[in-house]
Amino acid sequence: MKNPLVLLLALIMTLSTPSLLRADEPPPGQIGVAPSMFELAIGQNPVNESVRIFNLKKIPTTVKVEVYNWTLDEKNEVKLLPPDKQSLDRWMLINPLSFTLDPGKSQVVRFSIRPTVKPDPGEHRAIIYFIEQPATASVDSSKALEILFKLGVGVYGYADPVKHAGVLSSLSFDKSSSSIVADIANSGNVHTRLKGNYSIWKKDTFPGIGAAAKFADADKKEKQPTGMMISGQLNQTPVLPGSRRTLSTQIPMPKASGSYILAVNGSIDGKAVEKTFVIAR
């Protein structure tokens, strides 16, 4: 019998990066999903949406669909919860719940949100898992290793009145771990994220914080400006309502010695975040 190795790609609303957790760029030769996250206004009327699953493998694959209520634990990892009267998973109808995809083909999975009670104000969450099923074992494949994927699509339902109240309490650079560290508190009733980018520049070529934002957010196919060494996306793990979390974005450091400027450009709940750090190597 094959020995299945299950790789969990939980997409929450990435935990994006992304993370928590996004599937904007599916693993080569495996299974892709789009979109990777939903943020939807909900009320007493049904809301209808769909997800498309792509089979990028060279063999047929069978996929099972499951939906759960969830939260994040203290390590910012997905923790499944039982349904309750106000959980989004309890209000969702999904079709189909199982299907087989031929190589290079795709399948649309439709879902409808139909609250059975009036939604409380704020955020209601669900995660839709697309779980690749093990293929039927054969005699010749007794020692084969089958790589299976479990992809999660985060669904956030927002019921009025919605309160956005994320606060960036501090933003620092930890030299010991080469990480940008953000302390975020959220007193709102929907999740918040620190969205944005970072870039590292040779100190004497730094163009200013505004220009750094434009270059860091540019298409990677474009040629990097002189002096910009590295750029990337900040950790966009969601901070759920009523919680406070410390999120780290580890960054690759320039190998050459010298003086550099680390620029952080982002936003949290519509408030701009701009900060620079001087780094000596």
Secondary structure, 3 states (H helix, E strand, C coil): CCEEEEEEEEECCCCCCCCCCCCCCCCCCCEEEECCEEEEECCCCCEEEEEEEEECCCCCEEEEEEEEEEEECCCCCEEEECCCCCCHHHHEEEECCEEEECCCCEEEEEEEECCCCCCCCEEEEEEEEEEECCCCCCHHHCCCEEEEEEEEEEEEEEECCCCCCEEEEEEEEECCCCEEEEEEEECCCCCECCEEEEEEEEHHHCCCHHHHHHHHCCCCCCCCCCCEEEEEECCCCCECCCEEEEEEEECCCCCCCCEEEEEEEEEECCEEEEEEEEEEC
